Amino acid sequence: MKLSPSSLSHVLLCLLVSLLSGLNTSALASEPKKAEPVKEEKKFKYVEEEGETARGYTFKRVAKDPFEEPKPVAKEEPKPPAKPESKDSHAKDDGHGKPAEKKKDDGHGDGHDPKKEEKKKDDKKKDDGHGGGHGKETKKEPPTVSTLYTTDIIKLDGNNRPYTTISRSTKMADYYLCRDVVTTKYRTIVFNEMNTFADRMGLPRAKDKPCMVKIAKPNTKFPGAVYIEFYPDERAAVDCMYRGECGATRLVMLFPKDKTGKHSQDIYRSYVLTDEHKYQRGSYCVSPQGQLLGEKNCYVVLNPDWLFN
């Protein structure tokens, strides 16, 4: 059978298309498959505890990453102010064409102003703070440091009060922000211990913010006592700091063993946790090394011969 030229060209075109498609599929099939990226599983660190068992698994709390205390940066000493150039009212011509200043005559013919002379004498007679009248500036004394509390725990002055300004004040206490007062390491220790006791009592855990340093006022049971205080929620923080109604207490009193500060500066941690809805109150005493000494106030623990023990 003979084919016409048009049908022959159509058959050749179909063969060429099929051949090219076969080559493309073979080329794609020969290419190696790309390996899928391996997903790294995130590893968690868990708190050392028994945990709760449910559905055949043991559930534990994930431990927080440890905080590193920031290193202090040395402050640069301020540069002394530049001394102003002295202006001589009796200067003569310096040879550059500047005329010499004229002396003012006060009527005595000597060209001196008595008012300026008196002003200079008064400036020289300024007291330097010691009654010497030498005109020297008084030197600022360095701030005092607490003899009861060490700076690696909390930074207080000689009156056992923070160097920062008061944030809130009530009839019972003055409140300061923990920032720049309590070290990060000690704040983390107190926060973790407090929530451990809250779990034991079945109370809501404290939030890490806000954190306040509370100084008791003289009309309270423990005047001048230093506390670190957290709160379970925002409402409890407002009631305590603004209204003085601390129904949900999450605080620790820093209890120095030696009240004189002449010997050891060991600071015991006396915790108090309360809940006004569940009518619960718990007290715990922890040693400076982190050992639980008893479910009592640290004063009672450290004074076993006390009358009401």
Secondary structure, DSSP 4 states (H G I P E B T S, - for coil): -PPPHHHHHHHHHHHHHHHHHHHHHHHHHHSPPPPPPPPPPPP--B-SS--EEETTEEE-PBPPPPPPPPPP-PPPPPPPPPPPPPP-TT----SSSPPPPPPPP-SSSS---HHHHHHHHHHHT---SSS----PPPPPPPPP--SSS-TTTB---TTS--SSPPSEE-SSEEEEESTTTB-HHHHHHHHHHHHHHHHHHTPPPPEEEEEEEEEE-TTSSSTT-EEEEEESSHHHHHHHHHH---SS-EEEEEEES-TTSSS---EEEEEEEEETTTTEEEEEEE-TTS-EEESS-HHHHH-TT-TT-
